[in-house]
Amino acid sequence: MSDPADRGLVVVDIDGVVADVAHRLPHLRGRPKNWDAFFAAMADDPLLVEGAAAVTRAAADHDLVWVTGRPARYADVTAKWLAARGLPAAPVHHRPDGDRRPADVVKREIVRRLARSRRVALVIDDDVTVCATLRAAGFTVFQADWAASAGTAPALRRAQHEEGRT
Ligand SMILES: [Mg+2]
C-alpha cells in the first residue's frame, strides 16, 4: 500500500513541454551546428501555454521536479526563465556538463535516482524515445504533443539522441 500522505512526484521535461524551442532549431541545421547560438537563445524561448497549464494542474497534487537534457552549465538561465514565466518553483535536474549519452539514457538514470527515495507518479516529456524508454523502465508517462517540434524535429532529435547535446 502506498502512503496516502505521499503526494508523489511529477517529473516534467522543459524543452518542448513548457519551452518552445522552435526558434532555436535553425542553429542546428547549419554545418557545423552552432551550439553556442542554440543554447544562448534559450532565454528567449516562448512559453508553451498548454505545458504551463499541465504543469500547474499536476503540481496541485504532486511535488514537481524538472528534468532536462540541457547541460548543467545552463542552470542559471533555466531557473531564471522558469521563474520569469511564472512556472512553479521546483528542483531542476540537468544533464551533467560533458555527458553526451542519449537523452533517454540520461533521463532514465535521473528518474530512477529520484524513484529511490520518492514515488514517481507521472513523467511528462515530449520526446517519443524518452517516453518509450521511461515506460519500459516502468514509469507512467504522458507524452506532450502541443509543441510544434513535438519531439520529432529532426535536428533536435539528432542532437538529443545521437550527439547527446540537449
Ligand atoms: Mg523535450
Backbone and ligand atoms as CSV (ligand in chain L), in Angstrom:
chain,resi,resn,atom,element,x,y,z
A,1,MET,N,N,0.846,-1.210,0.000
A,1,MET,CA,C,0.000,0.000,0.000
A,1,MET,C,C,0.877,1.255,0.000
A,2,SER,N,N,0.540,2.164,-0.871
A,2,SER,CA,C,1.289,3.408,-0.856
A,2,SER,C,C,0.743,4.312,0.246
A,3,ASP,N,N,1.601,5.156,0.727
A,3,ASP,CA,C,1.235,6.083,1.791
A,3,ASP,C,C,0.343,7.182,1.206
A,4,PRO,N,N,-0.898,7.312,1.697
A,4,PRO,CA,C,-1.793,8.329,1.130
A,4,PRO,C,C,-1.278,9.749,1.339
A,5,ALA,N,N,-0.355,9.909,2.311
A,5,ALA,CA,C,0.206,11.241,2.533
A,5,ALA,C,C,1.309,11.564,1.526
A,6,ASP,N,N,1.724,10.534,0.772
A,6,ASP,CA,C,2.763,10.741,-0.221
A,6,ASP,C,C,2.134,11.292,-1.493
A,7,ARG,N,N,2.386,12.545,-1.780
A,7,ARG,CA,C,1.805,13.158,-2.970
A,7,ARG,C,C,2.399,12.599,-4.250
A,8,GLY,N,N,3.595,12.053,-4.135
A,8,GLY,CA,C,4.258,11.546,-5.329
A,8,GLY,C,C,4.866,12.688,-6.122
A,9,LEU,N,N,5.822,12.327,-6.957
A,9,LEU,CA,C,6.498,13.316,-7.799
A,9,LEU,C,C,5.888,13.338,-9.195
A,10,VAL,N,N,5.794,14.509,-9.762
A,10,VAL,CA,C,5.576,14.610,-11.210
A,10,VAL,C,C,6.865,15.172,-11.795
A,11,VAL,N,N,7.426,14.426,-12.726
A,11,VAL,CA,C,8.713,14.761,-13.341
A,11,VAL,C,C,8.424,15.375,-14.705
A,12,VAL,N,N,8.864,16.608,-14.913
A,12,VAL,CA,C,8.491,17.317,-16.141
A,12,VAL,C,C,9.732,17.794,-16.896
A,13,ASP,N,N,9.748,17.499,-18.169
A,13,ASP,CA,C,10.741,17.983,-19.125
A,13,ASP,C,C,10.495,19.474,-19.376
A,14,ILE,N,N,11.484,20.170,-19.878
A,14,ILE,CA,C,11.341,21.608,-20.137
A,14,ILE,C,C,11.185,21.900,-21.634
A,15,ASP,N,N,12.202,21.540,-22.430
A,15,ASP,CA,C,12.167,21.862,-23.865
A,15,ASP,C,C,11.097,21.045,-24.571
A,16,GLY,N,N,10.186,21.731,-25.229
A,16,GLY,CA,C,9.109,21.047,-25.943
A,16,GLY,C,C,7.907,20.738,-25.070
A,17,VAL,N,N,8.016,21.039,-23.768
A,17,VAL,CA,C,6.866,20.842,-22.865
A,17,VAL,C,C,6.380,22.203,-22.364
A,18,VAL,N,N,7.278,22.976,-21.754
A,18,VAL,CA,C,6.905,24.339,-21.356
A,18,VAL,C,C,7.671,25.401,-22.158
A,19,ALA,N,N,8.816,25.011,-22.736
A,19,ALA,CA,C,9.623,25.955,-23.522
A,19,ALA,C,C,9.529,25.610,-25.001
A,20,ASP,N,N,9.204,26.613,-25.795
A,20,ASP,CA,C,9.079,26.429,-27.246
A,20,ASP,C,C,10.444,26.677,-27.888
A,21,VAL,N,N,11.077,25.616,-28.363
A,21,VAL,CA,C,12.447,25.703,-28.878
A,21,VAL,C,C,12.500,25.937,-30.385
A,22,ALA,N,N,11.337,26.048,-31.024
A,22,ALA,CA,C,11.310,26.076,-32.486
A,22,ALA,C,C,12.212,27.165,-33.067
A,23,HIS,N,N,12.244,28.322,-32.417
A,23,HIS,CA,C,13.044,29.433,-32.965
A,23,HIS,C,C,14.544,29.164,-32.894
A,24,ARG,N,N,14.960,28.159,-32.087
A,24,ARG,CA,C,16.395,27.864,-31.939
A,24,ARG,C,C,16.880,26.794,-32.908
A,25,LEU,N,N,15.952,26.039,-33.465
A,25,LEU,CA,C,16.347,24.885,-34.271
A,25,LEU,C,C,17.181,25.241,-35.506
A,26,PRO,N,N,16.962,26.413,-36.145
A,26,PRO,CA,C,17.824,26.734,-37.297
A,26,PRO,C,C,19.318,26.715,-36.961
A,27,HIS,N,N,19.677,26.967,-35.712
A,27,HIS,CA,C,21.099,26.937,-35.334
A,27,HIS,C,C,21.694,25.532,-35.456
A,28,LEU,N,N,20.844,24.502,-35.494
A,28,LEU,CA,C,21.339,23.123,-35.588
A,28,LEU,C,C,21.292,22.600,-37.018
A,29,ARG,N,N,20.788,23.418,-37.921
A,29,ARG,CA,C,20.649,22.923,-39.294
A,29,ARG,C,C,21.871,23.234,-40.137
A,30,GLY,N,N,22.706,24.174,-39.686
A,30,GLY,CA,C,23.896,24.502,-40.459
A,30,GLY,C,C,25.015,23.495,-40.238
A,31,ARG,N,N,26.086,23.640,-41.022
A,31,ARG,CA,C,27.288,22.825,-40.816
A,31,ARG,C,C,28.460,23.779,-40.682
A,32,PRO,N,N,29.171,23.779,-39.577
A,32,PRO,CA,C,28.859,22.989,-38.385
A,32,PRO,C,C,27.688,23.580,-37.627
A,33,LYS,N,N,27.080,22.778,-36.761
A,33,LYS,CA,C,25.997,23.275,-35.931
A,33,LYS,C,C,26.521,24.355,-34.988
A,34,ASN,N,N,25.691,25.362,-34.762
A,34,ASN,CA,C,26.106,26.448,-33.874
A,34,ASN,C,C,25.497,26.229,-32.492
A,35,TRP,N,N,26.180,25.408,-31.688
A,35,TRP,CA,C,25.642,25.041,-30.379
A,35,TRP,C,C,25.564,26.235,-29.433
A,36,ASP,N,N,26.590,27.118,-29.527
A,36,ASP,CA,C,26.572,28.275,-28.624
A,36,ASP,C,C,25.343,29.136,-28.883
A,37,ALA,N,N,25.049,29.343,-30.163
A,37,ALA,CA,C,23.871,30.151,-30.500
A,37,ALA,C,C,22.591,29.428,-30.109
A,38,PHE,N,N,22.560,28.117,-30.321
A,38,PHE,CA,C,21.375,27.328,-29.959
A,38,PHE,C,C,21.056,27.475,-28.477
A,39,PHE,N,N,22.076,27.321,-27.650
A,39,PHE,CA,C,21.834,27.397,-26.210
A,39,PHE,C,C,21.629,28.834,-25.736
A,40,ALA,N,N,22.383,29.758,-26.340
A,40,ALA,CA,C,22.270,31.156,-25.900
A,40,ALA,C,C,20.855,31.672,-26.107
A,41,ALA,N,N,20.170,31.138,-27.115
A,41,ALA,CA,C,18.832,31.634,-27.443
A,41,ALA,C,C,17.757,31.090,-26.512
A,42,MET,N,N,18.106,30.188,-25.609
A,42,MET,CA,C,17.056,29.581,-24.766
A,42,MET,C,C,16.369,30.609,-23.869
A,43,ALA,N,N,17.090,31.678,-23.528
A,43,ALA,CA,C,16.488,32.701,-22.671
A,43,ALA,C,C,15.265,33.323,-23.333
A,44,ASP,N,N,15.208,33.248,-24.672
A,44,ASP,CA,C,14.103,33.858,-25.414
A,44,ASP,C,C,13.020,32.860,-25.805
A,45,ASP,N,N,13.078,31.627,-25.299
A,45,ASP,CA,C,12.045,30.653,-25.649
A,45,ASP,C,C,10.663,31.158,-25.226
A,46,PRO,N,N,9.699,31.132,-26.136
A,46,PRO,CA,C,8.327,31.441,-25.713
A,46,PRO,C,C,7.796,30.337,-24.790
A,47,LEU,N,N,6.879,30.717,-23.933
A,47,LEU,CA,C,6.210,29.743,-23.069
A,47,LEU,C,C,5.160,28.969,-23.871
A,48,LEU,N,N,5.140,27.663,-23.672
A,48,LEU,CA,C,4.061,26.846,-24.247
A,48,LEU,C,C,2.928,26.813,-23.221
A,49,VAL,N,N,1.837,27.511,-23.529
A,49,VAL,CA,C,0.788,27.692,-22.522
A,49,VAL,C,C,0.122,26.361,-22.152
A,50,GLU,N,N,0.046,25.426,-23.113
A,50,GLU,CA,C,-0.540,24.110,-22.785
A,50,GLU,C,C,0.324,23.405,-21.747
A,51,GLY,N,N,1.642,23.531,-21.895
A,51,GLY,CA,C,2.560,22.914,-20.943
A,51,GLY,C,C,2.454,23.551,-19.564
A,52,ALA,N,N,2.369,24.882,-19.558
A,52,ALA,CA,C,2.247,25.578,-18.272
A,52,ALA,C,C,0.980,25.136,-17.548
A,53,ALA,N,N,-0.111,24.979,-18.306
A,53,ALA,CA,C,-1.370,24.540,-17.690
A,53,ALA,C,C,-1.251,23.118,-17.162
A,54,ALA,N,N,-0.604,22.242,-17.925
A,54,ALA,CA,C,-0.447,20.850,-17.496
A,54,ALA,C,C,0.404,20.766,-16.231
A,55,VAL,N,N,1.447,21.567,-16.178
A,55,VAL,CA,C,2.332,21.557,-15.008
A,55,VAL,C,C,1.604,22.097,-13.777
A,56,THR,N,N,0.865,23.175,-13.965
A,56,THR,CA,C,0.132,23.759,-12.844
A,56,THR,C,C,-0.884,22.762,-12.291
A,57,ARG,N,N,-1.573,22.056,-13.200
A,57,ARG,CA,C,-2.534,21.021,-12.765
A,57,ARG,C,C,-1.833,19.906,-12.006
A,58,ALA,N,N,-0.750,19.401,-12.576
A,58,ALA,CA,C,-0.058,18.268,-11.957
A,58,ALA,C,C,0.554,18.661,-10.619
A,59,ALA,N,N,1.028,19.900,-10.513
A,59,ALA,CA,C,1.683,20.349,-9.285
A,59,ALA,C,C,0.682,20.579,-8.157
A,60,ALA,N,N,-0.603,20.616,-8.489
A,60,ALA,CA,C,-1.609,20.823,-7.442
A,60,ALA,C,C,-1.658,19.635,-6.483
A,61,ASP,N,N,-1.406,18.436,-6.991
A,61,ASP,CA,C,-1.480,17.277,-6.095
A,61,ASP,C,C,-0.231,16.378,-6.184
A,62,HIS,N,N,0.844,16.915,-6.746
A,62,HIS,CA,C,2.133,16.222,-6.746
A,62,HIS,C,C,3.232,17.232,-6.445
A,63,ASP,N,N,4.394,16.706,-6.036
A,63,ASP,CA,C,5.568,17.567,-5.916
A,63,ASP,C,C,6.283,17.561,-7.263
A,64,LEU,N,N,6.580,18.753,-7.744
A,64,LEU,CA,C,7.145,18.923,-9.080
A,64,LEU,C,C,8.666,18.836,-9.057
A,65,VAL,N,N,9.196,18.141,-10.063
A,65,VAL,CA,C,10.640,18.129,-10.316
A,65,VAL,C,C,10.836,18.326,-11.813
A,66,TRP,N,N,11.728,19.234,-12.192
A,66,TRP,CA,C,12.070,19.408,-13.615
A,66,TRP,C,C,13.251,18.511,-13.946
A,67,VAL,N,N,13.187,17.810,-15.072
A,67,VAL,CA,C,14.319,17.012,-15.558
A,67,VAL,C,C,14.558,17.406,-17.008
A,68,THR,N,N,15.762,17.944,-17.286
A,68,THR,CA,C,16.038,18.475,-18.616
A,68,THR,C,C,17.350,17.950,-19.174
A,69,GLY,N,N,17.368,17.793,-20.484
A,69,GLY,CA,C,18.599,17.431,-21.174
A,69,GLY,C,C,19.544,18.608,-21.359
A,70,ARG,N,N,19.110,19.809,-20.966
A,70,ARG,CA,C,20.001,20.966,-21.050
A,70,ARG,C,C,21.210,20.737,-20.137
A,71,PRO,N,N,22.412,20.995,-20.633
A,71,PRO,CA,C,23.588,20.811,-19.768
A,71,PRO,C,C,23.515,21.673,-18.508
A,72,ALA,N,N,24.180,21.206,-17.466
A,72,ALA,CA,C,24.111,21.869,-16.157
A,72,ALA,C,C,24.619,23.299,-16.193
A,73,ARG,N,N,25.493,23.614,-17.162
A,73,ARG,CA,C,26.000,24.997,-17.198
A,73,ARG,C,C,24.909,26.008,-17.549
A,74,TYR,N,N,23.761,25.517,-17.978
A,74,TYR,CA,C,22.633,26.411,-18.257
A,74,TYR,C,C,21.616,26.437,-17.115
A,75,ALA,N,N,22.063,26.053,-15.929
A,75,ALA,CA,C,21.144,26.018,-14.785
A,75,ALA,C,C,20.621,27.416,-14.439
A,76,ASP,N,N,21.503,28.411,-14.478
A,76,ASP,CA,C,21.079,29.754,-14.073
A,76,ASP,C,C,20.051,30.336,-15.041
A,77,VAL,N,N,20.351,30.252,-16.334
A,77,VAL,CA,C,19.422,30.829,-17.314
A,77,VAL,C,C,18.102,30.066,-17.300
A,78,THR,N,N,18.181,28.758,-17.050
A,78,THR,CA,C,16.959,27.949,-16.987
A,78,THR,C,C,16.109,28.338,-15.779
A,79,ALA,N,N,16.743,28.480,-14.626
A,79,ALA,CA,C,15.994,28.850,-13.415
A,79,ALA,C,C,15.349,30.227,-13.572
A,80,LYS,N,N,16.091,31.145,-14.173
A,80,LYS,CA,C,15.539,32.499,-14.387
A,80,LYS,C,C,14.357,32.449,-15.353
A,81,TRP,N,N,14.495,31.637,-16.404
A,81,TRP,CA,C,13.413,31.523,-17.403
A,81,TRP,C,C,12.157,30.961,-16.753
A,82,LEU,N,N,12.303,29.889,-15.968
A,82,LEU,CA,C,11.135,29.264,-15.317
A,82,LEU,C,C,10.440,30.271,-14.397
A,83,ALA,N,N,11.246,31.007,-13.614
A,83,ALA,CA,C,10.667,31.963,-12.668
A,83,ALA,C,C,9.972,33.103,-13.401
A,84,ALA,N,N,10.615,33.588,-14.473
A,84,ALA,CA,C,10.061,34.728,-15.209
A,84,ALA,C,C,8.738,34.374,-15.890
A,85,ARG,N,N,8.561,33.069,-16.208
A,85,ARG,CA,C,7.316,32.654,-16.866
A,85,ARG,C,C,6.246,32.268,-15.857
A,86,GLY,N,N,6.566,32.425,-14.568
A,86,GLY,CA,C,5.562,32.144,-13.546
A,86,GLY,C,C,5.313,30.668,-13.309
A,87,LEU,N,N,6.260,29.824,-13.724
A,87,LEU,CA,C,6.096,28.388,-13.507
A,87,LEU,C,C,6.447,28.045,-12.064
A,88,PRO,N,N,5.885,26.958,-11.540
A,88,PRO,CA,C,6.133,26.624,-10.132
A,88,PRO,C,C,7.619,26.398,-9.867
A,89,ALA,N,N,8.088,26.924,-8.740
A,89,ALA,CA,C,9.478,26.708,-8.334
A,89,ALA,C,C,9.647,25.248,-7.943
A,90,ALA,N,N,10.723,24.636,-8.403
A,90,ALA,CA,C,10.971,23.224,-8.119
A,90,ALA,C,C,12.421,22.915,-8.465
A,91,PRO,N,N,12.965,21.835,-7.906
A,91,PRO,CA,C,14.335,21.460,-8.273
A,91,PRO,C,C,14.434,21.180,-9.772
A,92,VAL,N,N,15.590,21.528,-10.354
A,92,VAL,CA,C,15.843,21.242,-11.765
A,92,VAL,C,C,17.039,20.304,-11.867
A,93,HIS,N,N,16.818,19.146,-12.488
A,93,HIS,CA,C,17.899,18.180,-12.707
A,93,HIS,C,C,18.343,18.281,-14.156
A,94,HIS,N,N,19.628,18.605,-14.357
A,94,HIS,CA,C,20.182,18.799,-15.695
A,94,HIS,C,C,21.036,17.617,-16.125
A,95,ARG,N,N,21.220,17.514,-17.440
A,95,ARG,CA,C,22.275,16.659,-17.974
A,95,ARG,C,C,23.616,17.189,-17.429
A,96,PRO,N,N,24.464,16.318,-16.893
A,96,PRO,CA,C,25.769,16.814,-16.437
A,96,PRO,C,C,26.568,17.390,-17.623
A,97,ASP,N,N,27.324,18.455,-17.372
A,97,ASP,CA,C,28.175,19.016,-18.430
A,97,ASP,C,C,29.106,17.932,-18.957
A,98,GLY,N,N,29.220,17.845,-20.277
A,98,GLY,CA,C,30.130,16.885,-20.884
A,98,GLY,C,C,29.558,15.486,-21.039
A,99,ASP,N,N,28.350,15.260,-20.550
A,99,ASP,CA,C,27.696,13.950,-20.670
A,99,ASP,C,C,26.988,13.894,-22.018
A,100,ARG,N,N,27.524,13.102,-22.949
A,100,ARG,CA,C,26.985,13.075,-24.306
A,100,ARG,C,C,26.145,11.829,-24.574
A,101,ARG,N,N,25.691,11.170,-23.530
A,101,ARG,CA,C,24.843,9.999,-23.759
A,101,ARG,C,C,23.476,10.440,-24.302
A,102,PRO,N,N,22.756,9.527,-24.959
A,102,PRO,CA,C,21.426,9.887,-25.466
A,102,PRO,C,C,20.515,10.391,-24.350
A,103,ALA,N,N,19.614,11.291,-24.722
A,103,ALA,CA,C,18.745,11.933,-23.736
A,103,ALA,C,C,17.939,10.914,-22.928
A,104,ASP,N,N,17.462,9.852,-23.598
A,104,ASP,CA,C,16.627,8.893,-22.856
A,104,ASP,C,C,17.428,8.150,-21.799
A,105,VAL,N,N,18.695,7.892,-22.075
A,105,VAL,CA,C,19.547,7.196,-21.100
A,105,VAL,C,C,19.824,8.100,-19.901
A,106,VAL,N,N,20.143,9.358,-20.201
A,106,VAL,CA,C,20.425,10.308,-19.121
A,106,VAL,C,C,19.181,10.501,-18.250
A,107,LYS,N,N,18.032,10.665,-18.892
A,107,LYS,CA,C,16.809,10.930,-18.121
A,107,LYS,C,C,16.372,9.702,-17.327
A,108,ARG,N,N,16.539,8.510,-17.919
A,108,ARG,CA,C,16.188,7.289,-17.160
A,108,ARG,C,C,17.028,7.194,-15.898
A,109,GLU,N,N,18.302,7.539,-16.012
A,109,GLU,CA,C,19.179,7.491,-14.836
A,109,GLU,C,C,18.711,8.484,-13.772
A,110,ILE,N,N,18.364,9.684,-14.190
A,110,ILE,CA,C,17.920,10.707,-13.234
A,110,ILE,C,C,16.605,10.277,-12.574
A,111,VAL,N,N,15.651,9.802,-13.377
A,111,VAL,CA,C,14.335,9.458,-12.828
A,111,VAL,C,C,14.446,8.235,-11.906
A,112,ARG,N,N,15.277,7.274,-12.275
A,112,ARG,CA,C,15.480,6.122,-11.377
A,112,ARG,C,C,16.087,6.556,-10.048
A,113,ARG,N,N,16.992,7.520,-10.096
A,113,ARG,CA,C,17.601,8.015,-8.863
A,113,ARG,C,C,16.526,8.689,-7.999
A,114,LEU,N,N,15.665,9.481,-8.622
A,114,LEU,CA,C,14.579,10.128,-7.875
A,114,LEU,C,C,13.651,9.082,-7.261
A,115,ALA,N,N,13.428,7.994,-8.009
A,115,ALA,CA,C,12.474,6.970,-7.571
A,115,ALA,C,C,12.984,6.149,-6.396
A,116,ARG,N,N,14.267,6.263,-6.100
A,116,ARG,CA,C,14.786,5.526,-4.940
A,116,ARG,C,C,14.258,6.105,-3.637
A,117,SER,N,N,13.973,7.387,-3.608
A,117,SER,CA,C,13.522,7.994,-2.353
A,117,SER,C,C,12.083,8.496,-2.418
A,118,ARG,N,N,11.529,8.607,-3.618
A,118,ARG,CA,C,10.167,9.108,-3.748
A,118,ARG,C,C,9.400,8.292,-4.777
A,119,ARG,N,N,8.079,8.274,-4.618
A,119,ARG,CA,C,7.237,7.642,-5.628
A,119,ARG,C,C,7.110,8.590,-6.827
A,120,VAL,N,N,7.486,8.114,-8.009
A,120,VAL,CA,C,7.328,8.920,-9.219
A,120,VAL,C,C,5.960,8.586,-9.815
A,121,ALA,N,N,5.029,9.516,-9.674
A,121,ALA,CA,C,3.653,9.254,-10.105
A,121,ALA,C,C,3.481,9.430,-11.602
A,122,LEU,N,N,4.200,10.390,-12.173
A,122,LEU,CA,C,3.982,10.723,-13.584
A,122,LEU,C,C,5.208,11.429,-14.142
A,123,VAL,N,N,5.521,11.096,-15.403
A,123,VAL,CA,C,6.559,11.804,-16.141
A,123,VAL,C,C,5.894,12.454,-17.350
A,124,ILE,N,N,6.212,13.714,-17.609
A,124,ILE,CA,C,5.715,14.416,-18.792
A,124,ILE,C,C,6.908,14.811,-19.642
A,125,ASP,N,N,6.970,14.323,-20.883
A,125,ASP,CA,C,8.073,14.622,-21.799
A,125,ASP,C,C,7.494,14.626,-23.212
A,126,ASP,N,N,8.135,15.380,-24.108
A,126,ASP,CA,C,7.614,15.452,-25.479
A,126,ASP,C,C,8.311,14.479,-26.421
A,127,ASP,N,N,9.394,13.881,-25.976
A,127,ASP,CA,C,10.227,13.097,-26.889
A,127,ASP,C,C,9.792,11.639,-26.914
A,128,VAL,N,N,9.515,11.134,-28.112
A,128,VAL,CA,C,8.962,9.786,-28.232
A,128,VAL,C,C,9.922,8.727,-27.692
A,129,THR,N,N,11.212,8.937,-27.899
A,129,THR,CA,C,12.185,7.951,-27.417
A,129,THR,C,C,12.318,8.000,-25.901
A,130,VAL,N,N,12.351,9.201,-25.353
A,130,VAL,CA,C,12.405,9.332,-23.892
A,130,VAL,C,C,11.167,8.683,-23.274
A,131,CYS,N,N,10.008,8.964,-23.853
A,131,CYS,CA,C,8.764,8.395,-23.318
A,131,CYS,C,C,8.802,6.867,-23.365
A,132,ALA,N,N,9.252,6.314,-24.482
A,132,ALA,CA,C,9.292,4.855,-24.620
A,132,ALA,C,C,10.257,4.226,-23.622
A,133,THR,N,N,11.408,4.853,-23.455
A,133,THR,CA,C,12.418,4.303,-22.541
A,133,THR,C,C,11.921,4.348,-21.100
A,134,LEU,N,N,11.270,5.444,-20.721
A,134,LEU,CA,C,10.792,5.551,-19.339
A,134,LEU,C,C,9.597,4.631,-19.089
A,135,ARG,N,N,8.757,4.455,-20.100
A,135,ARG,CA,C,7.657,3.480,-19.960
A,135,ARG,C,C,8.230,2.078,-19.790
A,136,ALA,N,N,9.238,1.753,-20.582
A,136,ALA,CA,C,9.857,0.420,-20.489
A,136,ALA,C,C,10.501,0.215,-19.126
A,137,ALA,N,N,10.909,1.313,-18.493
A,137,ALA,CA,C,11.509,1.231,-17.160
A,137,ALA,C,C,10.442,1.171,-16.066
A,138,GLY,N,N,9.170,1.208,-16.468
A,138,GLY,CA,C,8.095,1.014,-15.504
A,138,GLY,C,C,7.402,2.269,-15.032
A,139,PHE,N,N,7.758,3.424,-15.620
A,139,PHE,CA,C,7.151,4.673,-15.179
A,139,PHE,C,C,5.897,4.999,-15.994
A,140,THR,N,N,4.985,5.735,-15.366
A,140,THR,CA,C,3.805,6.235,-16.068
A,140,THR,C,C,4.194,7.529,-16.769
A,141,VAL,N,N,3.932,7.591,-18.073
A,141,VAL,CA,C,4.436,8.706,-18.879
A,141,VAL,C,C,3.308,9.318,-19.697
A,142,PHE,N,N,3.282,10.639,-19.709
A,142,PHE,CA,C,2.386,11.357,-20.619
A,142,PHE,C,C,3.246,12.056,-21.658
A,143,GLN,N,N,3.006,11.751,-22.938
A,143,GLN,CA,C,3.783,12.391,-23.993
A,143,GLN,C,C,3.124,13.692,-24.419
A,144,ALA,N,N,3.798,14.791,-24.134
A,144,ALA,CA,C,3.293,16.108,-24.520
A,144,ALA,C,C,3.358,16.261,-26.031
A,145,ASP,N,N,2.273,16.747,-26.624
A,145,ASP,CA,C,2.220,16.810,-28.086
A,145,ASP,C,C,1.833,18.203,-28.588
A,146,TRP,N,N,1.942,19.212,-27.723
A,146,TRP,CA,C,1.433,20.529,-28.107
A,146,TRP,C,C,2.493,21.414,-28.760
A,147,ALA,N,N,3.778,21.093,-28.645
A,147,ALA,CA,C,4.795,21.931,-29.279
A,147,ALA,C,C,4.834,21.648,-30.773
A,148,ALA,N,N,5.167,22.673,-31.552
A,148,ALA,CA,C,5.309,22.462,-32.988
A,148,ALA,C,C,6.406,21.437,-33.257
A,149,SER,N,N,7.456,21.441,-32.415
A,149,SER,CA,C,8.545,20.476,-32.591
A,149,SER,C,C,8.097,19.083,-32.158
A,150,ALA,N,N,7.278,19.008,-31.109
A,150,ALA,CA,C,6.651,17.767,-30.639
A,150,ALA,C,C,7.596,16.569,-30.620
A,151,GLY,N,N,8.830,16.825,-30.291
A,151,GLY,CA,C,9.781,15.730,-30.127
A,151,GLY,C,C,10.183,15.060,-31.421
A,152,THR,N,N,9.773,15.628,-32.536
A,152,THR,CA,C,10.071,14.960,-33.795
A,152,THR,C,C,10.903,15.827,-34.730
A,153,ALA,N,N,11.230,17.049,-34.316
A,153,ALA,CA,C,12.057,17.896,-35.182
A,153,ALA,C,C,13.386,17.184,-35.413
A,154,PRO,N,N,13.701,16.897,-36.670
A,154,PRO,CA,C,14.880,16.058,-36.936
A,154,PRO,C,C,16.165,16.595,-36.322
A,155,ALA,N,N,16.388,17.899,-36.425
A,155,ALA,CA,C,17.645,18.442,-35.906
A,155,ALA,C,C,17.738,18.261,-34.399
A,156,LEU,N,N,16.608,18.449,-33.719
A,156,LEU,CA,C,16.616,18.314,-32.269
A,156,LEU,C,C,16.758,16.848,-31.866
A,157,ARG,N,N,16.098,15.967,-32.618
A,157,ARG,CA,C,16.210,14.542,-32.293
A,157,ARG,C,C,17.649,14.060,-32.438
A,158,ARG,N,N,18.308,14.504,-33.491
A,158,ARG,CA,C,19.712,14.104,-33.659
A,158,ARG,C,C,20.544,14.637,-32.503
A,159,ALA,N,N,20.264,15.878,-32.116
A,159,ALA,CA,C,21.041,16.489,-31.039
A,159,ALA,C,C,20.864,15.718,-29.741
A,160,GLN,N,N,19.628,15.281,-29.489
A,160,GLN,CA,C,19.333,14.647,-28.219
A,160,GLN,C,C,19.806,13.208,-28.164
A,161,HIS,N,N,19.688,12.494,-29.284
A,161,HIS,CA,C,19.879,11.049,-29.222
A,161,HIS,C,C,21.177,10.565,-29.842
A,162,GLU,N,N,21.682,11.303,-30.832
A,162,GLU,CA,C,22.914,10.831,-31.456
A,162,GLU,C,C,24.111,11.612,-30.966
A,163,GLU,N,N,23.893,12.880,-30.637
A,163,GLU,CA,C,25.025,13.702,-30.251
A,163,GLU,C,C,25.007,14.008,-28.767
A,164,GLY,N,N,23.904,13.664,-28.090
A,164,GLY,CA,C,23.867,13.834,-26.641
A,164,GLY,C,C,24.104,15.246,-26.174
A,165,ARG,N,N,23.523,16.176,-26.868
A,165,ARG,CA,C,23.824,17.577,-26.545
A,165,ARG,C,C,22.761,18.243,-25.686
A,166,THR,N,N,21.546,17.839,-25.820
A,166,THR,CA,C,20.485,18.554,-25.096
A,166,THR,C,C,19.390,17.601,-24.689
L,1,MG,MG,MG,11.768,17.804,-24.538
